[in-house]
Amino acid sequence: MTFIQPRHTLHATLATCVVTIGVLSNLTTASAEDPTLSSTTKLSYPDTRKDDVVDDYHGRTVADPYRWLEDVESDETEAWVKAQNEVTQGYLQALPQREPMRKRLEELWDYSRTGLPAKRGDTYFYTFNDGLQNQSVLYRTPVDVSPSQWASEREVLLDPNKLSEDGTMSMASWSPSDDGKYLAYAIADGGSDWRTWRVREVATGQDTDDLIEWSKFSGVAWTPDNQGFYYSRYAAPVEGQELTGTNDNQMLYLHRLGTPQSEDQLIMKRPDHPKWGFGASVTDDGRYLVIGNWKGTEPKTQVFIQDLSIKNAPVRGLIMGFDADYTFIGNEGSTLFFLTDHEAPRRRVISLDVAEHAARTDDNIDEPADRSGWKEIIPQSDNVLEDVSLLGGTFFANYLVDALNQVERFGLDGEKLGSLKLPGKGSVGGLGGKQDATETFFSFTNYVTPPSIHKVDVATGESELAITPEVAFNVSDYITEQVFCTSKDGTKVPILITRHKGSPLDGSNRTLLYAYGGFNISLTPSYSPAIAAWLDAGGVYAVANLRGGGEYGRQWHEDGMQLKKQNVFDDFIAAAEHLIDMGVTRKERLGVRGGSNGGLLIGAVMTQRPDLFGACLPAVGVMDMLRYHKFTIGWAWVTEYGSSDDETQIDNLLSYSPLHNLKPGTCYPATMVSTADRDDRVVPGHSFKFAAALQAAQSCDNPTLIRIETRAGHGAGTPTSKKIEEYADLWSFLLQNLK
């Protein structure tokens, strides 16, 4: 899609990012006291073989008895997965809360959801889900039809629900050509990060013979003539290692419609830098190919450029050195605009003229342009500048103010034109389109407000509500409030707490605390039917914005990475204790959850403070900090975590690695680890090994389960039916164990 995405889309894609997203008496009364199943029922777990595997890390010997579980394709691992799922599902299916929760989740999920539209030619392209469809459907509608009439005028362009019977084939990405005649779309199979691209003729709805395979961490950028597109791919993996093999040496290609992939033109590869990756953009006027160059998840990039108006012009360096992050916004002729944190940790907008540099024909392609011509257009402010789009000669700048969005408008000269009026405090997405757009759209949401779509007049900045969904949830009964806790070193950490207006502050509330804390990724409020179901069941939902994230700029991120990673765990522990001190909850009624890097967070805090939580839900987590970099894209996280290959990092990694800090004879909280068999971002061996070690270490009867989803991956593209079943399991587990 070509409308503006959050600036961290690339880094979040490479990173380990999973972000989640009246009281029902029949749920709250089905408590842990139910005689059918006690929360302390003794469970019998499958036997897990231990091997005598010991590694030497710079003189430190570390045992790894469950190494064999890293082989996720072996028959023995498959049998272990089946046995663990039988124990877990036997426990969950016996919970009296589960079926009422599943039914309520189904009711809450059954509401219409419209995606932000992209205008190409005379057509709007957008996704729509009528409620319980496993995958959203891509529609097209003429641009002269108002949003209020889309329901009666839309035509199906692509229905991913017809790709597989179980809904596990998803449309992971889509991009219409600038003239609106073609659609490039990517299919993900069973949640894998691998993408297969195809092309569809919009007028006929028929696919062409174009087929692109082994693409990963890539969008597409259409050529000015709409007859081809740029994309990134890797070499085909070794057979049998598709979901575990290391992803190195990404390459940028140009595909011409009607030709086989074998004839695609190689635009850029750098075998001298195997960790480099590339993302292409074409300026709206068709003049320049702008290539963002990344290495790992650290938000520091380079930029290459090619003048498409010059035949056989070389691709040459424009901004080099990986000294800061540079995100291309748009151009006016030969002047290019970038969002950057160069000399501005909360980010600013700069411009540079590239005409002379891009037209050079010498061989020194890595020589950057002279920085003396850089101009500051929008200076750094007190708030973090998250995203910027350029529409109709106006910059729409999306800021973060204590993890809440605020949008300002600026002229090309940086003159402030005013604020965009928002419907409340929450998260704003969208505000994209071509640079000559006269209108744009944004979505607005928070924890109790389902995403509404608003249409904006680019020239005036005036907006109007275009589409708002109706949900089976009385949003007016709930409030969201922001509080700040004090971390171990005195740092103030924000927490957003959503609860029923009538919930008492006497420590009695079942409370779920969620966080992420990494990769410069910001957590902002968004509606989820799963969260609504938790609130509806009498729960409180809290989100802590920890260091390591991007909520307050570069320093906030750097204070939670590598040797400072413990700050993230300290922040989370402080947030948990603050909720208890406020009277929101008590230890026994406090559940915690995080996914991916957040799964690492939960694994770390539950091993550091097992006394502090009533239940833990680590999802698709990085649990083995000594070996994470040996699988798929894990090497890209070394800039975030450090590596066991580095002797200066090993002691820090060992100090918090969840797998290595489980202590036999400890009573750990009720825990349900979750992962998926086709997760090729954080391979499931992490969770397999952690769950096996946790079951062996547990000294009390609190359950230590692992839920392993099949035909699913790291989270993206998961069908609605699987989401409902997953949250029915998660929430009923919490209701059972938060006593």
Phi and psi in degrees as a GROMACS rama.xvg file:
@    title "Ramachandran Plot"
@    xaxis  label "Phi"
@    yaxis  label "Psi"
@TYPE xy
-108.265  -3.07334  THR-2
-73.9924  160.759  PHE-3
-62.2508  130.308  ILE-4
-104.336  160.605  GLN-5
-51.9324  145.062  PRO-6
-62.8549  -18.3575  ARG-7
-95.0869  14.9472  HIS-8
-55.1527  -47.7186  THR-9
-62.6246  -50.6151  LEU-10
-65.7362  -36.1758  HIS-11
-67.1385  -36.2732  ALA-12
-65.8155  -42.4059  THR-13
-73.359  -30.8214  LEU-14
-76.2342  -170.754  ALA-15
-100.794  49.0066  THR-16
-87.2687  121.22  CYS-17
-137.752  116.824  VAL-18
-121.569  127.918  VAL-19
-69.5534  153.308  THR-20
-121.533  136.857  VAL-23
-82.7165  113.517  LEU-24
-67.1106  -32.6524  SER-25
-70.5754  -16.8915  ASN-26
-88.5166  -43.9739  LEU-27
-74.3003  -24.3578  THR-28
-84.0749  -18.6232  THR-29
-81.1444  80.2768  ALA-30
-100.272  -175.665  SER-31
-65.6085  -14.8108  ALA-32
-81.2448  -4.45357  GLU-33
-56.4816  129.665  ASP-34
-69.0677  -15.432  PRO-35
-71.7522  -24.6007  THR-36
-160.692  114.726  LEU-37
-83.9107  146.707  SER-38
-67.3333  -12.4281  SER-39
-109.126  18.0579  THR-40
-58.1895  131.537  THR-41
-71.975  121.782  LYS-42
-100.983  148.618  LEU-43
-107.647  112.996  SER-44
-92.9236  156.405  TYR-45
-61.4466  146.448  PRO-46
-67.6459  133.562  ASP-47
-119.273  118.604  THR-48
-62.6848  139.772  ARG-49
-110.907  131.774  LYS-50
-108.117  157.265  ASP-51
-88.0544  74.6038  ASP-52
-111.431  121.668  VAL-53
-132.762  132.711  VAL-54
-112.993  152.337  ASP-55
-108.92  115.335  ASP-56
-109.886  92.5717  TYR-57
54.2999  43.5459  HIS-58
91.6388  -1.99926  GLY-59
-104.965  118.79  ARG-60
-87.632  129.254  THR-61
-130.801  123.165  VAL-62
-78.1822  146.483  ALA-63
-139.632  68.7333  ASP-64
-66.8738  -19.4905  PRO-65
-105.225  24.7182  TYR-66
-53.7347  -34.3462  ARG-67
-61.4356  -21.1552  TRP-68
-75.8455  -8.46578  LEU-69
-70.207  -24.2671  GLU-70
-81.0945  84.0532  ASP-71
-71.2062  -11.4895  VAL-72
-97.1794  -4.23087  GLU-73
-74.7058  155.906  SER-74
-64.1606  -37.1697  ASP-75
-66.7143  -41.6102  GLU-76
-65.6064  -40.2851  THR-77
-59.8241  -41.7046  GLU-78
-65.936  -38.9627  ALA-79
-63.6916  -44.0438  TRP-80
-60.0064  -45.7302  VAL-81
-61.1134  -43.3097  LYS-82
-66.7901  -41.779  ALA-83
-63.8922  -43.4524  GLN-84
-63.7178  -33.765  ASN-85
-64.7835  -42.1028  GLU-86
-65.1665  -46.5814  VAL-87
-63.6224  -48.2918  THR-88
-69.1087  -32.1569  GLN-89
-61.2262  -40.6259  GLY-90
-67.1728  -49.3981  TYR-91
-67.67  -41.8369  LEU-92
-66.7559  -20.8218  GLN-93
-84.2793  -8.81172  ALA-94
-71.1998  127.816  LEU-95
-67.2385  -21.1084  PRO-96
-80.2459  -18.8518  GLN-97
-65.3794  -48.9398  ARG-98
-66.9634  -44.5263  GLU-99
-58.3079  -38.8457  PRO-100
-66.122  -42.6329  MET-101
-60.3051  -42.8892  ARG-102
-64.653  -40.1252  LYS-103
-68.3492  -38.8681  ARG-104
-61.4285  -40.8738  LEU-105
-62.4831  -40.8281  GLU-106
-64.1896  -43.2134  GLU-107
-71.9691  -30.6413  LEU-108
-77.3109  -15.5659  TRP-109
-84.9735  69.3112  ASP-110
-141.873  152.038  TYR-111
-74.2298  140.979  SER-112
-133.093  119.726  ARG-113
-109.413  129.744  THR-114
-81.9607  164.079  GLY-115
-65.2629  134.954  LEU-116
-81.1688  149.219  PRO-117
-114.7  125.975  ALA-118
-94.6949  121.107  LYS-119
-136.61  124.037  ARG-120
61.0618  -127.534  GLY-121
-104.483  27.2166  ASP-122
-133.496  140.059  THR-123
-93.3019  134.882  TYR-124
-114.623  132.695  PHE-125
-162.57  159.068  TYR-126
-97.3377  155.298  THR-127
-149.317  138.669  PHE-128
-128.048  126.645  ASN-129
-78.1972  -4.04782  ASP-130
145.994  -74.2183  GLY-131
-105.469  11.4956  LEU-132
-62.8616  137.681  GLN-133
-61.8524  -38.4156  ASN-134
-130.931  144.14  GLN-135
-70.0772  148.013  SER-136
-99.2187  141.088  VAL-137
-91.086  126.138  LEU-138
-117.431  164.881  TYR-139
-131.024  145.972  ARG-140
-145.711  139.33  THR-141
-59.6198  145.665  PRO-142
-69.8503  -16.4818  VAL-143
-85.1062  5.32304  ASP-144
-98.1368  127.98  VAL-145
-72.3928  152.648  SER-146
-53.9352  -31.6878  PRO-147
-65.8784  -17.7825  SER-148
-106.971  3.56417  GLN-149
-58.9045  -37.0312  TRP-150
-58.5018  -33.3013  ALA-151
-94.2914  -14.9902  SER-152
-110.302  -7.33326  GLU-153
-76.6029  154.602  ARG-154
-126.093  139.615  GLU-155
-68.7954  127.647  VAL-156
-102.378  -38.8975  LEU-157
-154.206  125.419  LEU-158
-113.523  100.003  ASP-159
-63.9582  -18.8708  PRO-160
-64.6351  -17.1627  ASN-161
-90.9484  -0.347646  LYS-162
-81.2398  -26.0692  LEU-163
-153.774  152.563  SER-164
-69.9468  -32.5402  GLU-165
-96.9309  4.18489  ASP-166
76.2417  12.8658  GLY-167
-90.2986  -2.8132  THR-168
-94.3631  122.936  MET-169
-124.982  155.261  SER-170
-87.012  103.614  MET-171
-81.1649  -26.1457  ALA-172
-160.549  155.853  SER-173
-153.13  149.563  TRP-174
-152.759  111.552  SER-175
-77.7539  148.959  PRO-176
-65.5322  160.929  SER-177
-61.824  -29.1524  ASP-178
-88.0982  -2.01527  ASP-179
76.0101  11.7206  GLY-180
-90.1462  -22.7658  LYS-181
-129.049  154.409  TYR-182
-128.146  121.304  LEU-183
-93.6399  130.56  ALA-184
-139.298  147.723  TYR-185
-111.996  135.056  ALA-186
-108.332  132.066  ILE-187
-108.095  134.373  ALA-188
-103.21  112.914  ASP-189
62.6933  29.4477  GLY-190
87.9795  -0.53165  GLY-191
-67.5901  155.118  SER-192
-75.7616  -16.3412  ASP-193
-64.9888  141.876  TRP-194
-125.029  137.976  ARG-195
-112.246  119.757  THR-196
-96.8225  138.433  TRP-197
-131.761  168.906  ARG-198
-126.711  134.404  VAL-199
-121.14  136.643  ARG-200
-76.8383  123.006  GLU-201
-66.0814  -40.7671  VAL-202
-64.8113  -39.3947  ALA-203
-98.2677  -19.9052  THR-204
73.2256  14.1015  GLY-205
-104.356  144.251  GLN-206
-78.4902  144.839  ASP-207
-82.4714  -175.562  THR-208
-85.0952  0.282156  ASP-209
-66.2108  135.225  ASP-210
-147.631  123.75  LEU-211
-118.775  124.448  ILE-212
-117.597  161.955  GLU-213
60.0613  38.6749  TRP-214
-96.103  141.958  SER-215
-155.618  141.791  LYS-216
55.2225  50.0445  PHE-217
-150.545  140.151  SER-218
-100.961  -162.223  GLY-219
-130.096  153.149  VAL-220
-129.391  115.938  ALA-221
-71.653  146.413  TRP-222
-73.3368  158.654  THR-223
-58.7824  -27.6862  PRO-224
-89.4522  4.32033  ASP-225
61.2116  21.2874  ASN-226
-110.524  13.6159  GLN-227
-177.643  176.749  GLY-228
-153.261  156.125  PHE-229
-92.7738  143.94  TYR-230
-154.17  164.383  TYR-231
-115.481  147.265  SER-232
-151.054  169.335  ARG-233
-114.753  165.594  TYR-234
-63.8842  151.702  ALA-235
-58.4562  133.738  ALA-236
-71.9985  162.057  PRO-237
-63.3701  136.22  VAL-238
-56.7126  131.319  GLU-239
92.4367  -10.4099  GLY-240
-117.208  22.2925  GLN-241
-60.0348  -33.4799  GLU-242
-103.928  -0.98429  LEU-243
-130.691  -20.2249  THR-244
-66.2891  151.759  GLY-245
-70.4295  139.476  THR-246
-101.121  102.022  ASN-247
-123.291  165.785  ASP-248
56.3734  57.5306  ASN-249
-66.7504  145.963  GLN-250
-127.867  146.383  MET-251
-105.215  127.182  LEU-252
-124.424  160.911  TYR-253
-114.069  122.344  LEU-254
-105.006  129.707  HIS-255
-99.766  132.464  ARG-256
-58.4961  139.462  LEU-257
87.4375  2.38138  GLY-258
-117.828  152.992  THR-259
-72.7307  156.312  PRO-260
-59.6512  -30.0827  GLN-261
-62.6648  -19.2804  SER-262
-99.8133  5.60886  GLU-263
-62.9868  145.995  ASP-264
-85.4438  123.531  GLN-265
-73.821  119.476  LEU-266
-93.8706  -39.6387  ILE-267
-158.46  132.516  MET-268
-149.314  151.698  LYS-269
-135.906  77.5305  ARG-270
-61.2518  -18.018  PRO-271
-74.2327  -13.0383  ASP-272
-134.531  76.536  HIS-273
-63.8477  -16.4425  PRO-274
-89.7871  -2.83416  LYS-275
-74.6178  145.531  TRP-276
-132.353  165.125  GLY-277
-137.751  139.882  PHE-278
-131.632  126.718  GLY-279
-100.515  144.832  ALA-280
-135.161  146.676  SER-281
-115.38  129.428  VAL-282
-60.4654  150.04  THR-283
-59.6008  -27.1859  ASP-284
-84.872  -0.901968  ASP-285
78.0987  7.63753  GLY-286
-80.2022  -40.4087  ARG-287
-126.018  143.799  TYR-288
-97.7575  120.234  LEU-289
-110.459  123.824  VAL-290
-115.429  115.129  ILE-291
-80.9131  132.249  GLY-292
-118.434  120.302  ASN-293
-120.881  160.561  TRP-294
-141.392  103.678  LYS-295
76.1196  -165.626  GLY-296
-95.5817  -4.10654  THR-297
-62.6268  129.15  GLU-298
-75.1561  62.2089  PRO-299
-133.921  128.001  LYS-300
-134.293  165.564  THR-301
-118.779  166.408  GLN-302
-133.361  130.053  VAL-303
-111.515  160.146  PHE-304
-144.407  149.141  ILE-305
-136.546  130.258  GLN-306
-83.5577  105.514  ASP-307
-74.4936  -10.2535  LEU-308
-82.5019  -9.55509  SER-309
-109.647  122.027  ILE-310
-62.7588  130.931  LYS-311
59.8623  26.9354  ASN-312
-63.4903  141.072  ALA-313
-75.1347  155.598  PRO-314
-81.4285  123.841  VAL-315
-133.711  155.402  ARG-316
-63.4558  141.613  GLY-317
-116.546  -53.5652  LEU-318
-124.466  114.285  ILE-319
-121.299  164.738  MET-320
111.079  -10.6162  GLY-321
48.8925  43.977  PHE-322
-94.8309  -11.9536  ASP-323
-165.591  -179.396  ALA-324
-98.5901  136.027  ASP-325
-133.379  118.926  TYR-326
-117.65  122.488  THR-327
-69.1602  132.522  PHE-328
-104.088  -51.0201  ILE-329
173.936  -171.702  GLY-330
-147.184  157.947  ASN-331
-126.69  98.7747  GLU-332
64.6212  -128.731  GLY-333
-87.9089  2.91345  SER-334
-91.119  120.631  THR-335
-106.355  142.6  LEU-336
-111.601  137.892  PHE-337
-133.031  142.539  PHE-338
-90.2426  128.121  LEU-339
-147.958  156.021  THR-340
-106.157  17.9979  ASP-341
-65.584  119.476  HIS-342
55.2623  26.3655  GLU-343
-159.367  86.0694  ALA-344
-60.8581  -18.4884  PRO-345
-102.598  6.10371  ARG-346
79.4855  148.939  ARG-347
-147.165  174.192  ARG-348
-112.058  130.537  VAL-349
-122.9  164.308  ILE-350
-130.729  154.465  SER-351
-150.472  144.053  LEU-352
-89.7966  126.179  ASP-353
-111.556  2.31815  VAL-354
-55.0786  -52.8827  ALA-355
-68.576  -42.4233  GLU-356
-67.5734  -44.5377  HIS-357
-67.4453  -23.8589  ALA-358
-86.8119  -4.54218  ALA-359
-64.184  147.521  ARG-360
-120.553  8.63928  THR-361
-72.4604  171.067  ASP-362
-87.5587  -6.40975  ASP-363
-81.7601  71.841  ASN-364
-71.4305  -18.2773  ILE-365
-91.3342  0.859036  ASP-366
-76.3863  121.627  GLU-367
-76.4529  168.164  PRO-368
-72.3708  156.029  ALA-369
-66.9208  126.126  ASP-370
-78.5722  -6.2096  ARG-371
-64.7403  -19.3951  SER-372
-89.8782  2.4088  GLY-373
-66.8415  140.986  TRP-374
-127.072  139.92  LYS-375
-86.5883  125.287  GLU-376
-101.862  -53.935  ILE-377
-116.989  112.543  ILE-378
-73.229  163.949  PRO-379
-61.6996  142.418  GLN-380
-118.394  -170.781  SER-381
-73.266  -16.6099  ASP-382
-110.562  157.062  ASN-383
-75.8419  128.275  VAL-384
-88.0151  105.189  LEU-385
-80.1373  -51.4077  GLU-386
-143.586  153.499  ASP-387
-141.416  136.113  VAL-388
-125.141  152.83  SER-389
-116.624  112.3  LEU-390
-136.194  127.315  LEU-391
54.8834  36.7017  GLY-392
74.4063  15.9519  GLY-393
-128.405  133.835  THR-394
-87.089  127.565  PHE-395
-102.59  110.416  PHE-396
-107.849  119.271  ALA-397
-100.198  112.271  ASN-398
-101.693  157.756  TYR-399
-109.097  123.768  LEU-400
-120.707  101.562  VAL-401
51.3396  49.7566  ASP-402
69.1931  16.4576  ALA-403
-122.262  142.649  LEU-404
-83.3045  149.299  ASN-405
-147.018  130.19  GLN-406
-113.635  128.285  VAL-407
-117.107  151.834  GLU-408
-111.813  139.292  ARG-409
-134.842  150.103  PHE-410
-79.2077  173.31  GLY-411
-62.7782  -23.1761  LEU-412
-90.2597  3.06051  ASP-413
90.222  0.750514  GLY-414
-68.0937  131.493  GLU-415
-74.4095  128.309  LYS-416
-105.08  -8.75563  LEU-417
129.646  172.894  GLY-418
-98.101  150.332  SER-419
-83.5573  126.966  LEU-420
-73.5915  124.955  LYS-421
-108.742  154.346  LEU-422
-74.871  -5.76181  PRO-423
170.135  -161.277  GLY-424
-96.9544  123.139  LYS-425
175.986  -146.698  GLY-426
-113.866  139.994  SER-427
-118.358  131.867  VAL-428
-131.444  160.376  GLY-429
101.366  -129.698  GLY-430
58.1673  43.2342  LEU-431
-119.442  -179.183  GLY-432
140.734  -178.394  GLY-433
-73.9449  159.074  LYS-434
-67.941  -20.0528  GLN-435
-92.8659  12.9916  ASP-436
-62.7217  142.048  ALA-437
-101.746  -11.6813  THR-438
-141.979  155.688  GLU-439
-147.731  172.789  THR-440
-131.474  149.36  PHE-441
-136.464  154.307  PHE-442
-105.112  149.009  SER-443
-131.74  136.773  PHE-444
-156.909  159.075  THR-445
-148.224  -168.663  ASN-446
-67.1503  -21.4703  TYR-447
-119.58  9.39419  VAL-448
-122.409  111.428  THR-449
-64.0926  151.795  PRO-450
-58.2699  123.156  PRO-451
-107.384  152.316  SER-452
-110.855  131.704  ILE-453
-121.338  137.84  HIS-454
-98.5244  134.535  LYS-455
-119.072  132.691  VAL-456
-80.3737  114.425  ASP-457
-61.6887  -39.2165  VAL-458
-67.2703  -39.0521  ALA-459
-103.551  -21.6984  THR-460
80.9449  2.41413  GLY-461
-74.3912  140.679  GLU-462
-126.321  157.83  SER-463
-141.745  147.806  GLU-464
-68.9494  125.318  LEU-465
-102.341  -46.7809  ALA-466
-143.912  131.152  ILE-467
-135.48  131.771  THR-468
-84.3866  160.084  PRO-469
-109.6  133.23  GLU-470
-124.498  155.489  VAL-471
-85.0345  57.6011  ALA-472
-155.098  124.165  PHE-473
-82.8748  90.0003  ASN-474
-64.3795  -25.4421  VAL-475
-70.9064  -11.3259  SER-476
-82.2896  -4.8521  ASP-477
-122.808  153.111  TYR-478
-130.03  151.536  ILE-479
-120.412  127.71  THR-480
-129.669  147.553  GLU-481
-105.973  129.649  GLN-482
-126.658  167.553  VAL-483
-127.074  133.403  PHE-484
-107.589  167.363  CYS-485
-111.262  120.352  THR-486
-76.5525  176.864  SER-487
-56.4386  -36.3049  LYS-488
-96.6257  11.1302  ASP-489
95.7664  -3.65605  GLY-490
-69.1232  135.816  THR-491
-83.6836  129.632  LYS-492
-123.639  124.029  VAL-493
-77.7436  146.073  PRO-494
-132.024  129.168  ILE-495
-99.8414  122.105  LEU-496
-114.552  123.139  ILE-497
-115.289  129.185  THR-498
-155.546  165.752  ARG-499
-66.4908  141.614  HIS-500
-57.4658  -29.0224  LYS-501
-95.1546  4.74012  GLY-502
-68.2864  131.582  SER-503
-76.5431  153.475  PRO-504
-103.446  61.4693  LEU-505
-120.418  16.9947  ASP-506
81.5111  7.16511  GLY-507
-94.4722  -8.05119  SER-508
-80.6687  129.684  ASN-509
-65.0219  124.401  ARG-510
-128.598  137.209  THR-511
-113.52  120.978  LEU-512
-104.941  124.54  LEU-513
-119.318  146.211  TYR-514
-162.075  171.055  ALA-515
-130.509  -69.3143  TYR-516
71.0743  56.2157  GLY-517
-176.334  167.71  GLY-518
57.4983  23.5537  PHE-519
63.3645  22.2366  ASN-520
-96.3486  131.046  ILE-521
-96.8331  138.234  SER-522
-97.0139  117.228  LEU-523
-120.974  158.597  THR-524
-64.1993  139.233  PRO-525
-151.573  148.175  SER-526
-78.6164  141.202  TYR-527
-142.689  131.969  SER-528
-61.4664  -25.9045  PRO-529
-67.2394  -44.7614  ALA-530
-65.0234  -39.1577  ILE-531
-59.1729  -39.6571  ALA-532
-65.693  -38.4852  ALA-533
-64.7513  -44.6031  TRP-534
-63.5512  -41.5823  LEU-535
-64.5746  -26.5562  ASP-536
-86.6151  10.9115  ALA-537
94.7433  3.7893  GLY-538
-82.4516  161.463  GLY-539
-108.032  139.536  VAL-540
-118.363  122.924  TYR-541
-125.223  140.042  ALA-542
-125.616  124.856  VAL-543
-102.7  132.501  ALA-544
-95.8368  90.4297  ASN-545
-83.5799  160.042  LEU-546
-59.9117  155.683  ARG-547
99.8912  -27.1055  GLY-548
-82.6541  -171.974  GLY-549
-110.673  13.3257  GLY-550
-61.9652  -28.244  GLU-551
-125.994  22.5248  TYR-552
97.1397  -171.697  GLY-553
-58.5087  -43.44  ARG-554
-65.4513  -37.3673  GLN-555
-59.2345  -41.0635  TRP-556
-66.7791  -51.377  HIS-557
-65.49  -24.3649  GLU-558
-76.2407  0.579514  ASP-559
-129.415  25.4884  GLY-560
-127.467  161.262  MET-561
48.2728  -120.449  GLN-562
-69.1185  -9.23458  LEU-563
-105.009  14.659  LYS-564
-61.1743  -30.2019  LYS-565
-60.1008  -26.6599  GLN-566
-56.3396  -36.8018  ASN-567
-62.636  -45.6835  VAL-568
-68.9272  -37.604  PHE-569
-63.7669  -39.9033  ASP-570
-61.4773  -43.4158  ASP-571
-66.7524  -44.1161  PHE-572
-60.8882  -40.3727  ILE-573
-63.9314  -38.6548  ALA-574
-64.3934  -42.7302  ALA-575
-61.8953  -45.414  ALA-576
-66.1285  -33.1078  GLU-577
-66.9016  -40.3448  HIS-578
-61.271  -37.1625  LEU-579
-69.5844  -45.368  ILE-580
-63.5278  -31.9447  ASP-581
-71.4645  -17.2748  MET-582
88.1057  9.51866  GLY-583
-65.3641  -40.4335  VAL-584
-153.967  -174.943  THR-585
-133.432  168.242  ARG-586
-52.6744  -46.4621  LYS-587
-64.7193  -20.7354  GLU-588
-109.74  14.4502  ARG-589
-103.259  116.715  LEU-590
-104.382  150.94  GLY-591
-131.751  145.627  VAL-592
-146.59  146.963  ARG-593
-162.588  152.491  GLY-594
-122.773  139.199  GLY-595
69.381  -113.871  SER-596
-59.2133  -32.2046  ASN-597
-70.3091  -26.714  GLY-598
-67.4178  -39.6186  GLY-599
-58.2709  -44.3852  LEU-600
-55.0942  -49.6843  LEU-601
-66.2705  -40.995  ILE-602
-60.7046  -38.3084  GLY-603
-70.4618  -46.8831  ALA-604
-72.0012  -30.3915  VAL-605
-74.2567  -23.7457  MET-606
-84.636  -27.177  THR-607
-82.6569  -35.4551  GLN-608
-135.345  65.583  ARG-609
-63.5239  -16.4606  PRO-610
-80.7845  -10.7916  ASP-611
-91.7711  -15.301  LEU-612
-126.005  148.671  PHE-613
-88.0228  -30.2446  GLY-614
-156.31  147.446  ALA-615
-129.62  137.333  CYS-616
-128.643  77.8634  LEU-617
-81.102  124.965  PRO-618
-114.016  136.046  ALA-619
35.8025  49.2049  VAL-620
-87.2412  156.603  GLY-621
-86.3624  98.2444  VAL-622
-103.113  -21.2851  MET-623
-111.428  95.9648  ASP-624
-76.3488  -5.31565  MET-625
-91.9878  -20.1742  LEU-626
-127.397  4.72184  ARG-627
-59.0091  -32.3789  TYR-628
-78.134  0.111512  HIS-629
-92.6722  1.70938  LYS-630
-128.524  141.012  PHE-631
37.8823  -117.173  THR-632
-94.6194  11.16  ILE-633
-56.7965  -32.2485  GLY-634
-56.8707  -27.1486  TRP-635
-70.2241  -13.1477  ALA-636
-93.188  0.0390204  TRP-637
-60.1326  -35.8436  VAL-638
-65.7553  -22.6715  THR-639
-87.921  -44.5606  GLU-640
-102.946  -26.9841  TYR-641
90.2353  174.861  GLY-642
-136.228  146.669  SER-643
-69.0957  -11.6094  SER-644
-72.4964  -15.9666  ASP-645
-102.409  115.63  ASP-646
-61.1965  -26.7014  GLU-647
-75.7746  -11.5994  THR-648
-105.835  -20.5808  GLN-649
-60.5127  -41.8864  ILE-650
-66.4146  -37.0523  ASP-651
-64.879  -45.2296  ASN-652
-61.3799  -43.5988  LEU-653
-65.2345  -25.6691  LEU-654
-69.095  -23.0068  SER-655
-131.773  -7.34634  TYR-656
-52.4124  117.255  SER-657
-55.0421  -43.8399  PRO-658
-60.1812  -36.538  LEU-659
-92.5563  -0.109221  HIS-660
-114.832  8.66093  ASN-661
-72.7341  129.85  LEU-662
-116.317  116.675  LYS-663
-55.4718  142.561  PRO-664
89.0329  7.56175  GLY-665
-101.224  142.42  THR-666
-89.8758  105.935  CYS-667
-92.1102  153.66  TYR-668
-60.8854  161.841  PRO-669
-54.3933  126.95  ALA-670
-135.323  136.488  THR-671
-128.239  106.35  MET-672
-75.4474  143.381  VAL-673
-133.636  143.13  SER-674
-156.106  -174.764  THR-675
-141.674  147.936  ALA-676
-71.522  -18.2874  ASP-677
-113.794  24.8754  ARG-678
-75.5988  107.9  ASP-679
-107.937  20.7706  ASP-680
-96.7113  -68.2146  ARG-681
-106.467  99.7856  VAL-682
-58.3817  144.474  VAL-683
-64.6759  -14.8245  PRO-684
-55.5981  -30.3499  GLY-685
-56.0988  -53.4775  HIS-686
-71.0661  -34.9463  SER-687
-59.6099  -49.9204  PHE-688
-65.5962  -41.1826  LYS-689
-65.0542  -44.0799  PHE-690
-64.2224  -41.0409  ALA-691
-62.606  -44.3419  ALA-692
-68.0475  -36.6437  ALA-693
-65.4546  -42.9411  LEU-694
-63.1106  -36.3103  GLN-695
-72.634  -29.3735  ALA-696
-87.1798  -24.9803  ALA-697
-59.0499  129.798  GLN-698
-106.554  -7.17361  SER-699
-124.432  -177.333  CYS-700
-88.4062  4.58741  ASP-701
-58.3238  132.241  ASN-702
-64.5372  141.907  PRO-703
-129.482  90.482  THR-704
-108.496  162.349  LEU-705
-131.362  129.998  ILE-706
-107.13  116.4  ARG-707
-114.776  106.948  ILE-708
-75.2873  143.146  GLU-709
-105.054  151.865  THR-710
54.4881  43.7367  ARG-711
-146.944  164.821  ALA-712
-126.628  -134.412  GLY-713
-77.8582  -10.4455  HIS-714
141.615  -42.625  GLY-715
-64.624  136.875  ALA-716
81.0022  3.23754  GLY-717
-62.3592  128.128  THR-718
-65.2473  153.001  PRO-719
-55.2974  -42.1793  THR-720
-60.5837  -39.536  SER-721
-70.5189  -35.5499  LYS-722
-62.5625  -43.9452  LYS-723
-62.1594  -44.9841  ILE-724
-64.2138  -40.7528  GLU-725
-62.0806  -48.778  GLU-726
-72.3486  -28.6234  TYR-727
-60.8755  -39.9864  ALA-728
-67.713  -47.3151  ASP-729
-63.3445  -50.5328  LEU-730
-69.8746  -38.2733  TRP-731
-68.1921  -33.1998  SER-732
-61.3372  -43.6717  PHE-733
-65.9289  -45.7274  LEU-734
-60.1509  -34.2052  LEU-735
-72.1327  -36.3126  GLN-736
-104.97  -12.9673  ASN-737
-88.5928  90.7287  LEU-738
